[in-house]
Amino acid sequence: MKLTVAFRDKPKGGFSGAKHHFVAFHVEFSKEERAIIQERGLYDHFVSVPSDTPPPTRGGDFLAMIMRIIGIIFVPVGLVISMVGSANFAFLLIVAGIVLFVIGKLKDRKANKRVSNPEQKLTFRRLLTDPDFVVFAESLVEAKGTESDVRETLSAAAQSLRESGTVPEQASYEL
């Protein structure tokens, strides 16, 4: 197994100048490892690594809530306006309300998913078809530690994979 690692950072947003740090990994299985996975049917075995998204923030949760509330307000107002007056403006309000509500709900669901499951489970099947994955880290020091942890985890998985390729010889034990 060959592992390529790259460090990336991305601005958090806002005016603080702070950055999110990510560690990008690329995994390449050798022909022997691919054959073992195929022969033994190990496609559904997985490796757990940290999440690829930053933890939710209060500001993000608040924004998602505001978007849902405004969406809920826009739809009935649009329906009332459609009965009274301008159909174009009413249609725009209804569509905007639905879009705001859905985006707010998706943001909330994504944040809750990160909280409820702080790890990614990468199956061999997924790594064979899409060998790239990303891990989030709060700081550059944590990113380096995360890189080391993921490298050790993948190394153990590769060793286990190679060991499952050979059938143990018959042994007898005195009990």
C-alpha positions in Angstrom: 0.0 0.0 0.0 1.3 3.4 -0.9 0.2 6.5 0.9 0.6 10.1 -0.3 -0.1 12.9 2.2 -0.7 16.6 1.6 -1.5 19.4 4.1 -4.0 22.1 3.1 -5.6 25.0 4.8 -8.7 27.0 4.1 -9.9 30.3 5.6 -12.6 29.8 8.3 -14.6 32.7 7.0 -15.4 35.9 8.8 -12.8 38.5 9.5 -10.5 36.7 12.0 -8.1 35.4 9.4 -8.1 32.0 11.1 -7.9 28.8 9.0 -9.2 25.3 9.0 -6.5 22.7 8.4 -7.0 19.5 6.4 -4.8 16.5 5.7 -5.4 15.0 2.2 -4.6 11.3 1.7 -4.2 9.3 -1.5 -4.0 5.5 -1.1 -2.8 3.1 -3.8 -3.1 -0.6 -3.3 -0.5 -2.9 -4.8 -1.6 -5.6 -7.3 -1.0 -8.3 -4.6 -3.3 -6.4 -2.1 -6.0 -5.9 -4.8 -5.9 -9.6 -5.5 -6.2 -10.5 -1.8 -9.2 -8.2 -1.4 -10.9 -9.7 -4.5 -10.0 -13.3 -3.6 -11.1 -13.1 0.0 -14.1 -10.7 -0.5 -12.7 -8.1 1.9 -14.5 -5.2 0.1 -16.6 -4.4 3.2 -13.7 -4.3 5.7 -13.2 -0.7 6.8 -10.7 1.6 8.4 -11.9 4.4 10.8 -10.3 7.8 10.4 -11.3 11.2 11.9 -14.0 13.3 10.2 -13.5 15.4 7.1 -15.6 18.3 8.3 -15.0 20.9 11.1 -17.2 20.7 14.2 -20.3 22.8 14.1 -20.2 26.3 15.4 -22.8 28.3 17.3 -22.8 30.8 14.5 -23.5 28.1 11.9 -26.3 26.6 14.0 -27.8 30.1 14.5 -27.6 30.8 10.8 -29.3 27.5 10.0 -32.1 28.2 12.5 -32.6 31.8 11.1 -32.8 30.4 7.5 -35.4 27.8 8.5 -37.5 30.5 10.4 -37.4 32.9 7.5 -38.3 30.1 5.1 -41.3 29.2 7.3 -42.4 32.8 7.3 -42.0 33.4 3.6 -44.2 30.5 2.4 -47.4 31.6 4.2 -46.8 35.3 3.4 -46.3 34.3 -0.3 -49.6 32.3 -0.3 -51.5 35.2 1.2 -50.0 37.7 -1.3 -50.9 35.3 -4.2 -54.5 35.4 -3.1 -54.6 39.2 -2.7 -52.2 40.6 -5.4 -49.1 40.0 -7.4 -48.6 36.4 -8.4 -45.0 36.9 -9.5 -43.9 38.3 -6.2 -45.9 35.6 -4.3 -44.2 32.9 -6.4 -40.8 34.4 -5.6 -41.5 34.4 -1.9 -42.8 30.9 -1.9 -39.8 29.6 -3.8 -37.4 31.6 -1.6 -39.0 30.3 1.5 -38.7 26.7 0.4 -35.1 27.1 -0.6 -34.1 28.9 2.6 -35.9 26.2 4.7 -34.2 23.3 2.8 -30.7 24.9 2.9 -31.1 25.6 6.7 -32.3 22.0 7.3 -29.4 20.6 5.3 -26.9 22.7 7.2 -28.4 21.5 10.5 -28.4 17.9 9.4 -24.7 18.1 8.3 -23.7 19.6 11.7 -25.6 16.9 13.6 -24.1 14.2 11.5 -20.6 15.4 12.4 -21.5 15.5 16.1 -23.2 12.1 16.2 -20.4 10.3 14.1 -17.0 12.0 14.5 -15.3 9.4 12.4 -15.3 8.3 8.7 -15.5 4.6 7.9 -13.5 4.0 4.7 -14.2 0.5 3.2 -11.6 -1.2 1.0 -14.3 -1.0 -1.8 -14.4 2.8 -1.4 -10.6 3.1 -1.3 -10.2 1.0 -4.4 -12.7 3.1 -6.4 -11.9 6.5 -4.8 -8.5 6.4 -3.2 -8.6 10.1 -2.0 -9.9 11.2 1.4 -9.5 14.2 3.6 -9.3 14.5 7.4 -10.0 17.7 9.4 -7.7 19.1 12.1 -8.1 22.1 14.4 -4.4 23.2 14.1 -1.3 22.4 12.2 0.2 20.5 15.1 -3.0 18.4 15.4 -2.9 17.9 11.6 0.6 16.4 11.9 -0.5 14.2 14.7 -3.6 13.1 12.7 -1.4 12.3 9.8 0.7 10.1 11.9 -2.3 8.3 13.4 -4.0 7.7 10.0 -0.7 6.4 8.6 -0.4 4.0 11.5 -4.0 2.9 11.1 -3.6 2.3 7.3 -0.3 0.5 8.0 -2.0 -1.9 10.4 -4.8 -2.4 7.8 -2.2 -3.2 5.1 -0.4 -5.6 7.4 -3.7 -7.4 8.3 -4.6 -7.5 4.6 -1.2 -9.2 3.7 -1.6 -11.6 6.6 -5.0 -12.7 5.4 -3.5 -13.6 2.0 -1.7 -16.6 3.4 -3.4 -19.6 4.8 -1.7 -20.8 8.0 -0.1 -24.2 8.0 -1.5 -27.1 10.0 -0.5 -27.0 13.6 -0.9 -29.3 16.6 -1.0 -28.2 20.2 -0.6 -30.1 23.4 -3.4 -29.0 25.7 
